[in-house]
Amino acid sequence: MNSIKFIGMDVHKNSITIAIANQGRRGPARTYGAIDNDLGALDKFCRKMVSTASQLQFVYEAGPCGYGIYRHLSEKGFDCMVAAPALIPKKSGERIKNDRRDAKMLARLHRAGELTAVYVPDCQDEAMRDLSRAREDAVSATRKAKQRLKAFLLRHHIVYSGRSKWSKAYFNWLSAIAMAHPAQQVTLQEYIDAVHENMNRVNRLTEQIRQLVPSWRLAPVAAALQSARGVSLIVAVTVLAEIGDLTRFESPDQLMAYLGLVPSEHSSGDKIKRGGITKTGNSHARKVLIEAAWAYRMKPRVSRVLLKRQQGLSDQIRQISWKAQLRLCTRFRRMAARGKPKPVVVTAIARELIAFLWAIAKQVQPVTEK
């Protein structure tokens, strides 16, 4: 028995629809049926299949159900892939979609080697990713709460004359506002309380990240990445939690493409046309890198904050950090002088910044879990 069975699974909250494709190009995929989305039911299915083939290769799409099935099957010794949904080939004329067809398509494409696997983080990395995403959600909620408060004040022609909003003086000014009607006064206070609540939530989550990072296996890499200008603790943690160990990429070019920071292209024959970045891959890491790239609009310098972050790091890491400043600050200035739009400039800087971060990560070995 030397056959291989490729098993496609369309995973949902309560069910898993399964299709099977036998080894070989000609045989069509067949539908097995649906089972409960339960590890016990999955184990029962595996026991039925192991006697029918020498090897079972499972595949399902990445989605809201997470990586529990992947980890369970891997612990059992089975080959399992979590496919990237955005990179699954689809027929342009296909107008019928259901669970059965999706499972058969996955089994067939897996057999043909046409699927691209996503990176599956280990449990500790995923836990840190959940925490960093929770903070990102809190930041987004804070921004929306501030927008609602400013919109309310604007509707009533209440304008702050000071220089800095969201400072202590600004909140003191807010507390002194007296609205014409009690209902409006209550509304104003609720908007103010919502801003305070969300800001406190961001601070709590930031503090939790700061406390939990030292026990993380990637803590040495996170500390090293902060030697680069613009890469704060939050940026370093977000990049590593979303991508994992940067050195798993053979070259920085692969990392740039993985993050969708490379230009798109639509060329044919002698006509070459390149557009904006592809925006494939992880949007969370791409977002914080673009935010960090704004730090290179200023002249190169090692500030007191950056000098403190570089304490205890090797000379090689500090040299890479300084080299990044010299190149990226100069590149930012030259591109802006040529009239390039600021978003284009910042994206180009972020693309090169991740290459320098890759070089820094190469100098550090993450802690291996025992």
C-alpha positions as CSV (number, residue, x, y, z in Angstrom):
1,M,0.0,0.0,0.0
2,N,1.9,3.0,-1.3
3,S,-1.0,5.3,-2.1
4,I,-1.4,8.8,-0.7
5,K,-4.8,10.4,0.0
6,F,-5.2,14.2,-0.1
7,I,-8.0,15.3,2.3
8,G,-9.6,18.7,1.9
9,M,-11.6,20.0,4.8
10,D,-14.0,23.0,4.7
11,V,-14.0,23.9,8.4
12,H,-16.9,25.8,10.0
13,K,-18.0,26.5,13.6
14,N,-20.0,23.3,14.0
15,S,-19.0,21.1,11.1
16,I,-16.2,19.9,8.8
17,T,-17.0,18.9,5.2
18,I,-14.5,16.5,3.9
19,A,-13.4,15.5,0.4
20,I,-10.7,13.0,-0.6
21,A,-8.5,12.9,-3.7
22,N,-6.4,9.8,-4.4
23,Q,-2.8,10.0,-5.6
24,G,-2.5,10.6,-9.3
25,R,-3.6,13.4,-11.7
26,R,-6.7,11.8,-13.3
27,G,-8.8,10.6,-10.4
28,P,-11.5,13.1,-9.4
29,A,-11.9,14.2,-5.8
30,R,-14.9,12.6,-4.1
31,T,-17.0,13.9,-1.2
32,Y,-16.8,12.0,2.0
33,G,-19.4,13.9,3.9
34,A,-19.6,16.2,6.9
35,I,-18.5,15.5,10.5
36,D,-18.8,17.5,13.7
37,N,-16.1,20.1,14.3
38,D,-14.9,18.1,17.2
39,L,-11.4,16.6,17.7
40,G,-13.0,13.3,18.7
41,A,-15.0,13.0,15.5
42,L,-11.8,14.0,13.5
43,D,-9.8,11.2,15.3
44,K,-12.5,8.7,14.4
45,F,-12.3,9.7,10.7
46,C,-8.5,9.4,10.8
47,R,-8.8,5.9,12.2
48,K,-11.0,4.9,9.3
49,M,-8.6,6.4,6.8
50,V,-5.2,5.2,8.0
51,S,-5.8,1.6,6.8
52,T,-6.7,2.8,3.3
53,A,-3.5,4.7,2.4
54,S,0.1,4.8,3.3
55,Q,0.0,8.5,3.9
56,L,-2.7,11.1,4.7
57,Q,-2.2,14.8,3.8
58,F,-4.8,17.2,5.2
59,V,-5.5,20.7,4.1
60,Y,-7.9,23.5,5.2
61,E,-8.2,27.2,4.7
62,A,-7.0,29.7,7.3
63,G,-9.9,31.3,9.0
64,P,-11.7,32.2,12.2
65,C,-11.5,28.7,13.6
66,G,-7.8,29.1,14.2
67,Y,-5.0,26.5,14.2
68,G,-6.4,23.9,16.6
69,I,-7.0,21.3,13.9
70,Y,-3.5,21.8,12.5
71,R,-1.9,21.4,15.8
72,H,-4.0,18.3,16.7
73,L,-3.2,16.5,13.5
74,S,0.4,17.4,13.6
75,E,0.7,16.0,17.1
76,K,-0.9,12.8,15.8
77,G,1.9,12.6,13.1
78,F,-0.2,13.5,10.1
79,D,0.8,16.0,7.4
80,C,-1.4,19.0,7.5
81,M,-1.4,22.4,5.7
82,V,-3.3,25.6,6.5
83,A,-3.8,27.2,3.1
84,A,-3.7,31.0,2.5
85,P,-7.2,31.9,1.2
86,A,-6.1,34.8,-0.9
87,L,-3.7,32.6,-2.9
88,I,-6.1,29.8,-3.7
89,P,-6.5,29.6,-7.5
90,K,-10.2,30.1,-8.5
91,K,-11.9,29.8,-11.9
92,S,-13.2,33.1,-13.2
93,G,-16.4,31.5,-14.6
94,E,-17.2,29.5,-11.4
95,R,-20.6,30.7,-10.1
96,I,-21.5,27.9,-7.7
97,K,-19.9,27.7,-4.2
98,N,-20.8,25.4,-1.4
99,D,-19.0,23.5,1.3
100,R,-18.8,20.3,-0.7
101,R,-17.3,22.0,-3.7
102,D,-14.8,23.9,-1.5
103,A,-13.6,20.7,0.1
104,K,-13.2,19.0,-3.2
105,M,-11.3,22.0,-4.6
106,L,-8.9,22.0,-1.7
107,A,-8.2,18.3,-2.0
108,R,-7.6,18.6,-5.7
109,L,-5.4,21.6,-5.5
110,H,-3.4,20.1,-2.6
111,R,-2.7,17.1,-4.7
112,A,-1.5,19.3,-7.6
113,G,0.7,21.3,-5.3
114,E,-1.1,24.6,-6.1
115,L,-1.7,25.8,-2.6
116,T,0.4,28.1,-0.5
117,A,0.7,27.4,3.2
118,V,0.4,30.1,5.8
119,Y,2.8,30.4,8.7
120,V,1.4,28.7,11.8
121,P,2.8,30.3,15.0
122,D,3.5,28.3,18.1
123,C,1.2,28.7,21.1
124,Q,3.3,31.3,22.9
125,D,3.7,33.4,19.8
126,E,0.0,33.2,19.1
127,A,-0.7,34.3,22.7
128,M,1.5,37.4,22.3
129,R,-0.1,38.1,18.9
130,D,-3.6,38.0,20.6
131,L,-2.4,40.5,23.2
132,S,-0.8,42.9,20.6
133,R,-4.0,42.7,18.5
134,A,-6.1,43.5,21.5
135,R,-4.1,46.6,22.1
136,E,-4.5,47.5,18.4
137,D,-8.2,47.2,18.8
138,A,-8.1,49.4,21.9
139,V,-6.2,52.0,20.0
140,S,-8.7,51.9,17.2
141,A,-11.6,52.2,19.7
142,T,-9.8,55.2,21.3
143,R,-9.5,56.9,18.0
144,K,-13.2,56.5,17.2
145,A,-14.2,57.7,20.7
146,K,-12.1,60.8,20.2
147,Q,-13.6,61.4,16.8
148,R,-17.1,61.2,18.2
149,L,-16.3,63.7,21.0
150,K,-14.8,66.1,18.5
151,A,-17.8,65.8,16.2
152,F,-20.1,66.5,19.0
153,L,-18.2,69.7,20.0
154,L,-18.0,70.8,16.4
155,R,-21.8,70.5,15.9
156,H,-22.2,72.9,18.8
157,H,-19.5,75.3,17.6
158,I,-17.3,74.6,20.7
159,V,-13.6,75.1,19.7
160,Y,-10.6,74.5,21.8
161,S,-8.1,77.5,21.6
162,G,-5.1,75.7,23.0
163,R,-2.3,74.1,21.1
164,S,-2.3,70.4,22.2
165,K,-5.4,68.3,22.3
166,W,-5.9,65.3,24.6
167,S,-3.5,66.9,27.2
168,K,-4.3,67.6,30.8
169,A,-5.2,71.2,29.9
170,Y,-7.6,69.9,27.2
171,F,-9.5,67.6,29.6
172,N,-9.7,70.5,32.1
173,W,-11.2,72.6,29.4
174,L,-13.7,69.9,28.6
175,S,-14.8,69.6,32.2
176,A,-15.6,73.3,32.3
177,I,-18.0,73.2,29.3
178,A,-21.6,73.9,30.3
179,M,-24.2,72.8,27.7
180,A,-27.5,74.5,27.3
181,H,-29.6,71.4,28.0
182,P,-29.2,68.6,30.6
183,A,-29.4,66.0,27.8
184,Q,-26.5,67.5,26.0
185,Q,-24.5,67.7,29.2
186,V,-25.0,64.0,29.8
187,T,-24.0,63.3,26.2
188,L,-20.8,65.3,26.6
189,Q,-19.8,63.6,29.8
190,E,-20.5,60.1,28.3
191,Y,-18.2,61.0,25.3
192,I,-15.5,62.2,27.7
193,D,-15.8,59.1,29.8
194,A,-15.6,56.8,26.7
195,V,-12.3,58.5,25.7
196,H,-10.9,58.1,29.2
197,E,-12.0,54.4,29.4
198,N,-10.4,53.5,26.1
199,M,-7.2,55.4,26.8
200,N,-6.9,53.5,30.1
201,R,-7.5,50.3,28.3
202,V,-4.6,51.0,25.9
203,N,-2.3,51.8,28.9
204,R,-3.3,48.5,30.6
205,L,-2.6,46.4,27.6
206,T,0.7,48.2,26.9
207,E,1.8,47.5,30.5
208,Q,0.9,43.9,30.1
209,I,2.9,43.6,27.0
210,R,5.9,45.2,28.8
211,Q,5.6,42.7,31.6
212,L,5.1,39.6,29.5
213,V,7.8,40.2,26.9
214,P,10.8,39.2,29.1
215,S,9.4,35.6,29.4
216,W,8.8,35.3,25.6
217,R,11.1,33.2,23.6
218,L,11.6,36.0,21.1
219,A,12.4,38.6,23.9
220,P,16.1,38.8,22.8
221,V,15.1,39.5,19.2
222,A,12.5,42.1,20.4
223,A,15.1,43.9,22.4
224,A,17.5,43.9,19.4
225,L,14.9,45.3,17.0
226,Q,14.3,48.2,19.3
227,S,17.9,49.4,18.5
228,A,16.5,50.7,15.2
229,R,15.0,54.2,15.0
230,G,11.2,54.2,15.1
231,V,11.0,50.7,16.3
232,S,9.4,50.9,19.8
233,L,8.5,48.0,22.0
234,I,5.0,47.8,20.5
235,V,6.4,47.9,16.9
236,A,8.9,45.1,17.7
237,V,6.4,42.9,19.5
238,T,3.8,43.4,16.7
239,V,6.3,42.5,14.0
240,L,7.6,39.4,15.8
241,A,4.2,38.2,17.0
242,E,2.7,38.5,13.5
243,I,5.7,37.1,11.5
244,G,7.5,35.0,14.0
245,D,11.3,34.5,13.7
246,L,12.4,36.8,10.9
247,T,15.3,34.6,10.0
248,R,13.0,31.9,8.7
249,F,13.1,33.9,5.5
250,E,16.2,33.2,3.4
251,S,16.5,36.8,2.2
252,P,15.0,40.2,3.0
253,D,13.4,40.2,-0.5
254,Q,11.2,37.2,0.6
255,L,10.2,39.1,3.7
256,M,9.3,42.2,1.8
257,A,7.2,40.2,-0.6
258,Y,5.6,38.3,2.4
259,L,4.5,41.6,3.9
260,G,3.1,42.9,0.6
261,L,5.6,45.9,0.5
262,V,6.8,45.2,-3.1
263,P,5.3,46.9,-6.2
264,S,2.5,45.1,-8.1
265,E,3.1,44.4,-11.8
266,H,1.0,43.9,-14.8
267,S,3.4,43.4,-17.8
268,S,2.9,41.8,-21.2
269,G,5.5,41.6,-23.9
270,D,7.5,44.8,-24.2
271,K,5.1,46.7,-22.0
272,I,6.0,46.9,-18.4
273,K,3.6,48.4,-15.9
274,R,4.2,48.5,-12.1
275,G,1.7,49.8,-9.6
276,G,1.2,50.2,-5.9
277,I,2.4,47.7,-3.4
278,T,0.7,44.3,-3.5
279,K,-0.6,44.5,0.1
280,T,-0.6,40.7,0.4
281,G,0.5,39.0,3.6
282,N,0.1,40.4,7.1
283,S,-1.5,43.8,7.3
284,H,-0.9,44.3,11.1
285,A,2.9,44.1,10.7
286,R,2.8,46.2,7.5
287,K,0.9,48.9,9.3
288,V,3.3,49.3,12.2
289,L,6.3,49.3,9.9
290,I,4.9,52.1,7.9
291,E,4.2,54.0,11.1
292,A,7.8,53.4,12.2
293,A,9.1,54.6,8.8
294,W,7.9,58.2,9.6
295,A,10.8,58.5,12.1
296,Y,13.3,58.6,9.3
297,R,12.0,62.0,8.0
298,M,14.4,63.7,10.5
299,K,18.2,63.9,10.4
300,P,20.2,60.9,11.6
301,R,20.9,61.0,15.3
302,V,21.0,58.7,18.3
303,S,18.7,60.2,20.9
304,R,18.7,59.5,24.6
305,V,15.7,57.2,24.2
306,L,17.4,55.3,21.4
307,L,20.7,55.1,23.3
308,K,18.9,53.7,26.3
309,R,17.2,51.0,24.1
310,Q,20.6,50.1,22.7
311,Q,22.2,49.4,26.1
312,G,23.5,45.9,26.4
313,L,23.4,45.1,22.6
314,S,26.3,44.1,20.6
315,D,28.4,46.4,18.4
316,Q,27.2,44.7,15.3
317,I,23.6,45.4,16.1
318,R,24.3,49.1,16.9
319,Q,26.3,49.4,13.6
320,I,23.4,48.0,11.6
321,S,21.0,50.4,13.3
322,W,23.2,53.4,12.5
323,K,23.7,52.2,8.9
324,A,19.9,52.0,8.6
325,Q,19.6,55.6,9.8
326,L,22.2,56.9,7.4
327,R,20.6,55.2,4.4
328,L,16.9,55.7,5.2
329,C,17.1,59.3,6.4
330,T,19.0,60.2,3.2
331,R,16.6,58.2,1.0
332,F,13.6,59.8,2.7
333,R,15.0,63.3,2.1
334,R,16.0,62.6,-1.5
335,M,12.6,61.1,-2.5
336,A,10.7,63.9,-0.9
337,A,12.9,66.4,-2.8
338,R,12.0,64.8,-6.1
339,G,8.4,65.5,-5.3
340,K,7.3,61.9,-4.4
341,P,4.1,61.8,-2.4
342,K,4.7,61.3,1.3
343,P,2.8,57.9,1.4
344,V,5.0,56.6,-1.4
345,V,8.1,57.7,0.4
346,V,7.1,56.2,3.7
347,T,6.2,52.9,2.1
348,A,9.6,52.7,0.3
349,I,11.3,53.4,3.7
350,A,9.2,50.7,5.4
351,R,10.2,48.2,2.7
352,E,13.9,48.8,3.4
353,L,13.4,49.1,7.1
354,I,12.2,45.5,7.4
355,A,15.4,44.4,5.5
356,F,17.5,46.1,8.2
357,L,15.4,44.4,10.9
358,W,16.0,41.1,9.2
359,A,19.7,41.8,9.4
360,I,19.5,42.6,13.1
361,A,17.5,39.5,13.8
362,K,20.2,37.4,12.1
363,Q,22.6,38.6,14.9
364,V,20.3,37.2,17.7
365,Q,19.2,33.7,18.4
366,P,15.7,33.4,19.9
367,V,15.3,31.3,23.0
368,T,14.2,27.7,22.2
369,E,11.4,26.3,24.3
370,K,12.3,23.2,26.3
